[in-house]
Amino acid sequence: MTKSIFYHAGCPVCISAEHDIVKLIGSDNVEIIHLGDNPESIEKAEKLGVKSVPALITPQGNVLHINFGASLEEVKN
């Protein structure tokens, strides 16, 4: 993986974290995935180790859970 992936669900906590992540690492270095708009991406996020959103997957595959907004189970429902 060459870019980070930022998963979120569109809540205020997630949007705030998204803006901070983009400012920190740059929009060219991160793929933003809104799981509410792209529910087909939930399975991939789970396989990568995402338990809650907002979460950042680093290019090395590490999962960084940021300021708990919602569990993936909540996002699924």
Buried (B, 14 or more C-beta within 10 A) or exposed (E): EEEBBBBBBBBEBBBBBBEEBBEEBEEEEBEEBBBBEEEEBBEBBEEBEBEBBBBBBBEEEEBEBBEEBBBBEEBEE
